């Protein structure tokens, strides 16, 4: 059985019988364990210790939770920064790819334009040659008509 020593202020354990009674005590003599003021003092001290322990544990839990929250916040910020860098890199790659495709398409269009302009120039040259050739033939035929006397064999071809 545990009892409180009045003089030292410490709790002590005394041997008990197998029926729970302390040997040599009758239990009703007004000893230190039944003194109301002493019991109140022990209860107050025990309550203060429990409150102090609870505060310490609460402060420890709060500190632990704050550390965990800070760690989670840092991990989230790191992950966000990593994702932002990845998105930026991906965007830069996509922009570069689109610029490359655009440049290739513009190059193809420029080649097509140059080919079409060359073909147009060739067709205009052919047109000019054809006109010149037609003028020369018409001029030759008109010259022959002017040079031939009336009733000549050139009129018989009709």
C-alpha positions as CSV (number, residue, x, y, z in Angstrom):
1,X,0.0,0.0,0.0
2,X,1.3,3.5,-0.8
3,X,1.1,6.2,1.9
4,X,2.5,9.7,2.3
5,X,5.2,10.5,4.9
6,X,4.2,13.8,6.6
7,X,7.7,14.8,7.7
8,X,9.6,14.2,4.4
9,X,6.7,14.9,2.1
10,X,7.4,11.7,0.1
11,X,5.1,8.8,-0.6
12,X,6.2,5.5,0.7
13,X,5.1,1.9,0.1
14,X,4.4,-0.3,3.0
15,X,3.9,-4.0,3.0
16,X,0.3,-5.2,3.1
17,X,-1.4,-8.4,4.0
18,X,-3.1,-10.4,1.4
19,X,-6.4,-8.8,2.5
20,X,-5.1,-5.3,1.8
21,X,-4.6,-4.1,5.4
22,X,-1.4,-2.5,6.6
23,X,0.2,-4.6,9.4
24,X,0.2,-2.8,12.7
25,X,-2.4,-0.3,11.7
26,X,-6.1,-0.3,12.4
27,X,-6.7,2.4,9.7
28,X,-8.8,4.9,11.7
29,X,-6.3,6.6,14.0
30,X,-6.0,10.0,12.1
31,X,-2.6,9.3,10.6
32,X,-0.9,11.5,7.9
33,X,-2.8,9.8,5.1
34,X,-6.1,11.1,6.5
35,X,-5.1,14.6,7.4
36,X,-7.4,16.8,5.2
37,X,-5.0,19.7,4.8
38,X,-2.2,17.3,3.9
39,X,-4.4,15.5,1.4
40,X,-5.3,18.8,-0.1
41,X,-1.7,19.8,-0.4
42,X,-0.8,16.5,-2.0
43,X,-3.8,16.8,-4.4
44,X,-2.8,20.3,-5.3
45,X,0.8,19.3,-5.9
46,X,-0.3,16.3,-8.0
47,X,-2.7,18.5,-10.0
48,X,0.1,21.0,-10.6
49,X,2.4,18.2,-11.7
50,X,-0.3,16.8,-14.0
51,X,-1.0,20.3,-15.4
52,X,2.8,20.9,-15.9
53,X,3.2,17.6,-17.6
54,X,0.1,18.2,-19.8
55,X,1.5,21.7,-20.8
56,X,4.9,20.2,-21.6
57,X,3.3,17.5,-23.7
58,X,1.0,20.0,-25.4
59,X,4.0,22.3,-26.2
60,X,5.9,19.3,-27.5
61,X,2.9,18.3,-29.7
62,X,2.5,21.9,-30.9
63,X,6.2,22.2,-31.7
64,X,6.1,18.8,-33.5
65,X,3.0,19.8,-35.5
66,X,4.6,23.2,-36.4
67,X,7.8,21.4,-37.5
68,X,5.7,19.0,-39.6
69,X,3.7,21.8,-41.1
70,X,6.8,23.7,-42.0
71,X,8.4,20.6,-43.5
72,X,5.2,20.0,-45.6
73,X,5.1,23.7,-46.6
74,X,8.8,23.5,-47.7
75,X,8.2,20.3,-49.6
76,X,5.1,21.9,-51.3
77,X,7.1,25.0,-52.3
78,X,9.9,22.8,-53.6
79,X,7.5,20.7,-55.6
80,X,5.8,23.8,-56.9
81,X,9.1,25.3,-58.0
82,X,10.1,22.0,-59.6
83,X,6.8,21.9,-61.5
84,X,7.1,25.5,-62.5
85,X,10.6,24.9,-63.9
86,X,9.4,21.8,-65.7
87,X,6.5,23.7,-67.2
88,X,8.8,26.5,-68.2
89,X,11.2,24.0,-69.8
90,X,8.4,22.2,-71.6
91,X,7.0,25.5,-72.9
92,X,10.4,26.6,-74.1
93,X,10.8,23.3,-76.0
94,X,7.3,23.6,-77.5
95,X,8.0,27.2,-78.6
96,X,11.3,26.2,-80.1
97,X,9.6,23.3,-81.9
98,X,6.9,25.6,-83.2
99,X,9.4,28.1,-84.4
100,X,11.3,25.4,-86.2
101,X,8.2,24.2,-87.9
102,X,7.2,27.8,-88.8
103,X,10.6,28.4,-90.3
104,X,10.5,25.2,-92.3
105,X,7.0,26.1,-93.6
106,X,8.1,29.6,-94.5
107,X,11.1,28.2,-96.2
108,X,8.9,25.8,-98.3
109,X,6.6,28.7,-99.2
110,X,9.5,30.8,-100.2
111,X,10.8,28.0,-102.4
112,X,7.4,27.5,-104.0
113,X,7.1,31.3,-104.6
114,X,10.5,31.4,-106.2
115,X,9.6,28.4,-108.4
116,X,6.2,29.9,-109.4
117,X,7.9,33.3,-110.2
118,X,10.5,31.5,-112.4
119,X,7.7,29.6,-114.2
120,X,5.8,32.9,-114.7
121,X,8.9,34.5,-116.1
122,X,9.4,31.5,-118.4
123,X,5.8,31.7,-119.6
124,X,6.1,35.5,-120.2
125,X,9.2,35.0,-122.2
126,X,7.5,32.3,-124.2
127,X,4.6,34.6,-124.8
128,X,6.9,37.4,-126.0
129,X,8.7,34.9,-128.3
130,X,5.4,33.7,-129.7
131,X,4.2,37.2,-130.4
132,X,7.5,38.1,-132.0
133,X,7.3,35.0,-134.1
134,X,3.7,35.7,-135.1
135,X,4.5,39.3,-136.0
136,X,7.5,38.2,-138.1
137,X,5.3,35.6,-140.0
138,X,2.5,38.1,-140.5
139,X,5.0,40.7,-141.7
140,X,6.5,38.3,-144.1
141,X,3.2,37.3,-145.5
142,X,2.1,40.9,-145.8
143,X,5.4,41.7,-147.6
144,X,4.8,38.8,-149.9
145,X,1.3,40.0,-150.6
146,X,2.5,43.6,-151.3
147,X,5.3,42.3,-153.5
148,X,3.2,40.0,-155.6
149,X,1.5,41.4,-158.7
150,X,-2.3,41.2,-158.8
151,X,-3.6,37.9,-160.2
152,X,-0.4,36.1,-159.2
153,X,-0.4,32.5,-158.0
154,X,-0.6,33.5,-154.4
155,X,-4.2,34.5,-155.0
156,X,-5.0,31.1,-156.5
157,X,-4.6,29.3,-153.1
158,X,-8.0,30.4,-152.0
